[in-house]
Amino acid sequence: MNPSYPSNLTLQQWELLSGLIPQPKTGGRKRSVDMQAMSDDKPLLFERLRQIV
């Protein structure tokens, strides 16, 4: 289980965003990355970048 951070997306936010993520391509390996966990990192990354700039 992933740790919970204040920057993580809520379930409602994830439901809105998940429709924008492309489906995996056919014929290759199955997707091994949890796309919701990947999206949880983005708000924190943008916040840190904003503080640097």
C-alpha positions as CSV (number, residue, x, y, z in Angstrom):
1,M,0.0,0.0,0.0
2,N,1.3,3.5,-0.8
3,P,1.6,6.0,1.9
4,S,-1.0,8.8,1.9
5,Y,0.2,12.4,1.5
6,P,-1.8,15.6,1.4
7,S,-0.8,16.1,-2.3
8,N,-2.4,12.8,-3.4
9,L,-5.4,13.0,-5.6
10,T,-8.7,12.3,-4.1
11,L,-10.8,9.5,-5.5
12,Q,-13.1,12.1,-7.2
13,Q,-10.1,13.8,-8.8
14,W,-8.7,10.5,-9.9
15,E,-12.0,9.5,-11.6
16,L,-11.9,12.8,-13.6
17,L,-8.2,12.3,-14.5
18,S,-8.3,8.6,-15.3
19,G,-10.4,9.1,-18.4
20,L,-7.6,11.3,-19.9
21,I,-4.8,8.6,-19.5
22,P,-4.4,6.6,-22.7
23,Q,-5.2,2.9,-22.5
24,P,-2.1,0.5,-22.9
25,K,-1.3,-0.5,-26.4
26,T,-2.3,-4.0,-27.5
27,G,0.2,-6.7,-28.4
28,G,2.9,-5.7,-25.9
29,R,3.6,-6.3,-22.2
30,K,0.9,-5.5,-19.7
31,R,1.2,-2.2,-17.9
32,S,3.2,-2.7,-14.8
33,V,2.8,0.8,-13.4
34,D,-0.1,1.8,-11.2
35,M,-1.2,4.9,-13.0
36,Q,-3.0,6.3,-10.0
37,A,0.2,6.1,-7.9
38,M,2.1,7.8,-10.7
39,S,-0.4,10.6,-10.8
40,D,-0.2,11.2,-7.1
41,D,3.4,12.3,-7.5
42,K,2.6,15.1,-10.0
43,P,1.0,17.8,-7.7
44,L,3.9,17.5,-5.3
45,L,6.5,17.8,-8.1
46,F,4.8,20.9,-9.5
47,E,4.6,22.5,-6.1
48,R,8.4,21.9,-5.5
49,L,9.2,23.2,-9.0
50,R,7.1,26.3,-8.3
51,Q,9.1,26.9,-5.1
52,I,12.4,26.7,-6.9
53,V,11.4,29.1,-9.7
